[in-house]
Amino acid sequence: MKSISRIIPLAVLVLLAGGCATMSEEECLIADWHAIGYEDGAAGLQVTQLGKRREACADHGVRPDTTAYRAGRDEGLQLYCTEHRGFRLGRAGGGYNGVCPAGLEGLFLRGHQAGREIYLARNAVNQVAGAISERQQEREHILDDITEMSAHLISDEATKEERITLLADIARLKDRHSELGVEIEDLEYELAMREAEYQEVQARSPYR
């Protein structure tokens, strides 16, 4: 069995893009299929990746060594299918594509679930914070509009009909400005709760 220290340099020579299924003629001709399989396994890629590589190399008259590839991929999956890798994937919002062998999948999924809880809690905070920001920006735009309308209202160019319309528009914008203030207060309360939940989820996570 090839050691990891030998596998990774070989794979770098063959896969400049890392995990990309498109391979040139030269890459197909010099391919170390064990190393390629290892890289694909370590990246958590599905075995269908071999089919894509087979298609790419078929154009150059080269057939992959499927036995070597699968052996390398199995080794790579040992590196990928760990609790901490699952945790990092879940925390980043990544999904699991079912590549881990039965003996490792349970631990991987446990880590992935813990990471996903943090991701969802953080995402909830971001969504509420984003909603607050949107309403704050709308309030600023409303104030700008009111200032512009008010300036036109008192100008000599404004007609009586325009002043009537402007007064109604300004009143409507002021009402909306007040509504947004209430919405922001409610959202700030919700944000505090979401942030507390996020901190709680992080605190109880066994991973860092």
C-alpha angles and dihedrals in degrees: 000000000000118000122240090244089061097039100055098053090048091050092050090057092052101037111043091165095047113231095007112141095206108096130182124229091258092050091050092049096050096033119142097208093192090056092045091050090049092052092048092048093047088052092052093242120161122250088251085079087078090059090054091050090047090055092048094050094042087071087063096043094253126131119203121240094243094186092056092043094052092046090051092045091053089054091048092052089058087064094043102042100070132121094247094047089051090048093051091047093050093045089054091051095251121150127230115244098195100253101133120101117245094257093058103029097083094058092042092052092047090056092043092053092050090050093046091054088058091046093052093046092049091046090053089054091049093049094053092044089051091051090052092049092050092052093046090053091048090052090052091051090049091053090050090051092048091050091050093046092047091053091052091044093062095038122109091237095065115102124215092255091050091051091053091050092045093051090052092047092048091050090050092049092049090053090050090048089055092046090053090051090056091046091051092051090052092047093049089056090049090047091056090053093047091049090051090051091049092052090048093052091049093048095053095045112108090210132076 
